[in-house]
Amino acid sequence: MRDEYVNIYDSHGGSLGATNEWQRVPDAFDYIIFKKGDVVKAKNGKTGRIEFKDAYLNTVFNSIGAEGNVRIYIKEGTYEINDRLILKSNMVVEGDGIDRTIIRPSQSVMNVFMPEDGLATEYNKLSNVTIRDLTIDMVDGTLADCGVTVAHSKDIRIERVGFKNWKMHGVELNSTKNAVVKDCDFELTIQTSDAVDKEAIQIDSADSTTWAPVDFTTDGTPCENILIEGNRFYLVSQEGVTRGIGSHTTAENVHKRIYIIRNYFERVQRAIILAIAKYQDVIIKKNYIRREQDASYGDVYALYLTKITNCIVKDNFIYDYKDGGYNMGIFASNCSYLVIENNTCENMSYGAMRITQSDNVIIEGNKINNFNLTYVYSGILVYTNPGQTIIRNNIIKNASQGHGIEVQDITGALIEGNYIENVAGNGIWERNTSDYNIIKNNILKSVGTPLSTVGANTITADNITVT
């Protein structure tokens, strides 16, 4: 099944990585963990001596890693834990492959991997940790809140790790700097309650208004330099996790430099939701997002973006946000310096893009096809933006109801060079108190009403209407 996703995703320029490439004889590891019967054993990588053994992985693992500065190799097998695995600085944890080394709680453990309890500030709790080539299977969603939780941490790398059936999050990055989550699988096959608060990857800040891990300082340290690349999100449960990447908690400080690139989302109601908190310098690029089942969880947006300064949304493919709700490709509010460029939105029950209360916005070169399947809306709607808005060179086609481009209460916008075809309502619709806009060089083919304007000072020039 995964190979099918890899092939689809690679055809759009992605790279999910292989599942079993990392099968090599472990060398240069301080300890090698393996199972013999029901016993977990740890062999010293230099002496070859068995130094630790127990029925549970966590007892052996935590004995090895007590002081940090250790490289641990976990050979193929399914390992049970009855307590969390404690992360320490300068630690490498490597399995035998994402489909070969499986870690599974046998009772409630809160989080599978996390730092030890204790006070910390800024990014001083944990540093230089790598986890890769294994799967964390949280069974039925009741035994572990998170697969990996880090807080007040820096230089964290999570690579080729599978996460299944978490209760809260697959990965929680809480007050973390310089983190990479790459080529991982996030898969949910169960129903969960409170689905709206359960991002597969959460970007969070430990402050007094949010939840923080046990005994961790709530000093409001934000996340910085986060790369989320090449991951697969497959959330089978219709009412399971509605969010792939994002946050559901407020934060006073600003998360900075968040890069979400070349990820694959299947059946995720809200694939990326950077909202409620504040963000700066965000790139969302080359993601493939598809939702093909009934979206029964209210308003559903593939990308939901608020309170972001300097944001580029580019080259994303968004398909099949249809049936059952006000389903839309991109929603943005209260953003500054926002670029939405060369994205494809196809098969939307509502409109494709809705931008409001944002300034210095460029919407350019996007392809929108087959929208307003259920509700009357617009392919691109922009309203009450206080600053400059440019809507240029977009292709908008096929809406049996609704409109092509709609601006409400907008002043000084440039609407230029767009191609709008086979739209039942207005091709370009200027509404309410809009004025002083420039609408020029657009091609309007087979539309109900080519141009509808209200501004006494709006300029329309060189637009072409084709019946």
N, C-alpha and C positions, 0 to 999 in steps of 0.2 A: 504493500500500500504506500509506503513512504517513497519508493522509487518513482511511483506515479507523480507524486508531488514534486519530487526533484526534477523530473523531466519537464513538467509544466513550468516550474519556477525558473529553471535554467533558460528556457526559451524566452524569458523576459529579462535576461541579463543577471539572474541571481545565482547564488552558489550556496547551497545548503550543506555542502560537504558530504563525505561518505560516512556510513554507519560503522564500518568494520575495518577501516584502513589502519587503525592504530593497534594492530595486533603484532607486537614485536616482543622479543625476549627482553624483559626488563633489565636494564643495567643502570648503574650509577644511582640506585635507590638505597636509602638508608635501611628501609625495611620493606619486606615483601609479605603481604598478608594473603593467606590462602585458607581453604577449608579442607579438612580431612574428616569425612563423615559429618557429624553435627558440631564439630569443634573448629573454631576459628583460631588460627595460629599465625604468629608473626615471626618471620625469620630475619635475623640481622643480615643485611645485604653484603656486609664485608666478611663476617666470620662464618656465616651460614648456620649459626646456632639458633634454635627456637628459644626465644626469650619471653614471649607472652602467649597465653592461650586462654580461651573462654568460650562459652556458648554464644555470646553476643559480640558483634563487631565493635560496638562502642567501648566496651571494657578494654579490648585490645588496642583499639585506635587511640583512645584517650591516654592510655599508658605510654604508648610510643610518642605521642605528640605533646606531652606535658610541658616541655620546655620550648617548643617551637623549633625553627631551624631544622626541618626534617622533610625528606622526600619519601612518600609512602606509595607503594604500588599495590593495588588490590586486584588479585587475579580473578579470573572468570568464576562466577558462582552467584548464588542468591544469599545475601547476608541479612540476618535479622538484627534489629537494635531494640533495646528497651529503655534507652535514654539518648540524648542528643550527642552528636559528634562535635567536639569542641575544636574550633579553629584557633590557631595561634599564628603569630607573624612568621614570615619566611617559611611557609609550608606549601608543599606540592602534594596533591592527592590525585592519583591517576589510576583509572580502572583499565580493564582489558578491552573495552569497547562499549559503546552506548547500548548495545543489545546483549552484552555478555556479563558485565558486572552490575548486579542489581542490589540496591539497598532498600530494605523494607522494614518499617516499624511493626513490632508485634503488639505494642500498646501505645497509649498517648505519649508523645515526646515533645510537644509544642513545636519545635523546629528540628529538622534533621541535622543540618549543619548550621552552626552559629558560634560567635565568640563567647567566651565565658562571661558571666555577669561581672559588673564592676563599673565604676564611674570612669568617664572619659569625656574629653572635649574635642571640638573640631574634628580632625582626622587621626587622632592619636591612639585609638583603641587597637587597631589591627592593620597590618600592612603586608604587602607582597605575598598574596595567597593565590594559588591556582587550583581549580577543581576541573577535571576533564575526563572524558571517556568512560562514563558510567551512567546509570539511570537511578533516580530516586522515585520509587513507587510508593505513594502514600495510601494505597489500597482503596479505601472506600470514602475518603474525605473526612474522616473523623479522628484519625490518629496523629496527624501533623498539620499545624497551621501553615508552615512554609517549608519548602525544600531547602533553600539557602537563604539565611538572613544575615546581613552584615550591617553594622552601624558604627559611626565614627571611624571609618576605615578608608584606606587608600590602596591603590595598586592591586585591584582584585580582578581576576580573570576566571570566567566560567565558560567552558568551551566543550562542545560536543557532549552535553549532559541532557539526559531525558528527564522530564518532570511529568508525573502522572498523578491526577486526582488529589490535588492539594485542597486544604480547607480554606485557606486565606489567599496565599500567593505561591507561585512557583519560586520566584526570586524576589526578595525585598532588599532594595538598595536604600538604606536609611542613613542620611548624612554621610555620603560616600563620595570619594574623589578618585578619578582615574580608574574607571571600571569598564570591563568589556564582557558582554554576554553574547557569545558568537556560536552559530551553528548548533544551537540547542533545539530540542523538541519539547513542546508544551502540549500535553494531551489530556483532555478531560472526557471521561466516559460515564460520569455519574451526575445525578441531580444534586444541587446544593441550595441551601437557603441563603438569603441576603446576597444574591449573586452580584448586585450592583457594586459592592465594595471589594470584589475579589479579582483584582488584576493578576494576570499571569506574571507580569513583571511590574512591580510597583517602584516608583521613584518617590521617595518620601524624605521628610525633614523631621528630625527629633526636636520638637518644641512643645511648649505647654499645651498647645491646642490639638496635638495629635497623639496617637498611640506611639509609644517607644518601647523597645525591647526591655526585658526585666532589668531593673537597676541601672539602665543606661541614662546618661545625663541628657536632659531636655534643654539644650542650649540653642536650638534653632539652626544648627549648622545645615546648610543646604547641600545638595548634590552638585558636583562639577565634573565635567569631562567624562560623560557616559556614552559609550558606543554600544548600540544594540544592533547586531548585523547578522543576516543570514539565518535567522531562527524560523522555526515552523510552529504555528499555532493552530491546533486542530481541536476545537471545542465541541464535541459531539452533542452534549446535553443542551436541549433547546433553552432551558431556563438555568443553565449553569453560568459559568463565568462570562459576563457580558463584555469584559474589557481585556484586551490583549496587553497593552502597555499603557501605563499612566499613573494617576494618583486620584484618590478620592478625599484627600484631607487638605486643609488650608495650611499655609506656611507664610510667615512674615518675610523671610529672606528669599532670595531669588535663586532657583536652580539654573545653572549656566552650562552652556555648551553640551547640549543633548543631541546625539546623532542617531537616527533610526533609519537604517538603510538595508534594502534588499531582504526584507522579511516576507514570509508567506503566511497569510491569514485565511483560514477556512472556517466558515460558520461562526464568525465572531461578530457580535452585535455592534460593539464599539471597539474597533481594532486598536486605535490610538486615541487616548483621551488625555491631553495635556491641559488640564483645567483646574480650577479652584485654587491651586498653588500659583506661583508666579515663575516665569521662565524667561531666559534670555539666550539668544544665539542658538537656534534650533534648526536642524536640517532633517526633513522627512523626505526620503528619496528612494525611488525604485522599489517600493513595496507593492506586493500583489495581494489584493484584498478581495475576498469573495464571500458573500453570504447567500446561500441558496434556499434556506428554509424559512418558514414563517417566523417573522420577528414580532413576537407577542409582548415584548418588554417595552412598550411605549415608543417614544421618539427614538430613532436609531440612526446614528451617523457613523460612517466608517472612520472619519477623522473629526474629532471634537477639540477645538483649540481655543483657549481663552488666556488673556493676560500674558501674551508673549511679545517680547520686543526682539526684532530681527529674526524672522522665521522664513525659511524657504521650504515650500512644498512642491516637489518637482518629480516628474516622470513616474508617478504612481498609477497603478491600474486598479480601478474599483469597479466591481461587477456585482450585479444581482442583489442590490439592496432594495428588495421589492416584497410586496405582500404583507398585509397585516398591520402596518404602522406608517408613520411619517418618516419614511426611510430615505436617507440622503447621503451623498458622497462626502462633502466637506462642509463643516460649519466652523466659523471663526467669529469671535467676539472680543472686543476690547484689546485688539492687537495693534502693534505699531511696526511699520516697515515689514509688511507681509507680502511675499511673492508666491503666487500660485501659478505654476507654469508647466505646461506640457503634460498635464495629467489626463487620463482617460476615465470617464465615468459613463457606465452603460447599464441600462435596465434598472432604473430607479422608480420606486412607486411615487416619490415626491420629486422635488427638483434635484439638481446635481450639486449646486454650491450656494451657500447662504452666508453672506458676510455682513456684519453689523457693528457699528460703534467702533470702527477701526480706522486708523489714519495711515496715509502713505501705503496704499494697497495697489499691487499690480496683479491683474488676472490676465494671463497671456498664453496663447498657443494651446489651450486645452481642447480636448475632443469630448463632446457630450452627445450621447446617442440614446434614443429610446427612453425618455423620461416622462414623468407625470402619468405613470401607468394607472395609478389609483386616485390621485388627488390633483386638483388644479393648482399649479404653482409655476415657477419659472426655472429655466435651465440654470441661469445665474441671477440671483437676487442680491442686490447691495442696498442697504438702507441705513440712514442716520450715521453715515461716516463723517467725522468732523474734519478729516484731512483729505489730501488728494487721492483720487481713485482713477485708475487706468484699466479699461476693459478692452483688450486689443487682440486681434488675430485669433479669435476662438472659432471653432466649428461646432455648431449646435444644430442637431437634426432630430426630427421624428418625435413629435409630441402630439397625440390626438386630442389633448386638451392642455390649456395653459399657454405660457409665453416663452419667448427666447431669452431676452435680457430685460430685467426689470430693475429700475432704480427708484427708490423712494426717499424723499427728503434729502436729496444729494445736490450739492452745489460744486461746480467746477470740475466735474468728471470729464474724462476723455473716453468716448466709446467709438472705436475706430477699427476698420479692417476686419470686422467679424463676418462670418458666413453663417446664415441662419436659413434652414430649409425644412419645409413640411411641418410647420408649427401652427396649430389651430388658432391660437389667440394672437396677441400682438408680437410682431417680430422684435421690436424694441419699444419698451414702455417706460415713459418718464411720468412719475406720479407725485401727488400731494404737493409739497412745497418745493420740489426740485426746480432748479433754475441755473442759468449761466453754465450749462453743460455744452460740450461739443460732440456732436454725433455726425460722423463723416466716413465716407468710403466703405460703408457696409453693404453687403450683398444680401438681399432678402428675397428668397425664392419660395413660392407656394406657401405663403403665410396668410393668416386671417386678415390682420391689419398690419401693414408694413411698419409704420411709425405712429406712435401716439405720444405726443408731448404736451406739457402744461406750462413750461417756463417761457415767460415773455422774452427773455434774453438768451434762451438756448439757441445754439447755432446748429442747423442741419445742412450738410453739404455733400454733394457727390455720392449720395447713397443710390444704390441700384435695386430696383424692384423687378423681379422676374415672375411672371404668372405661370 
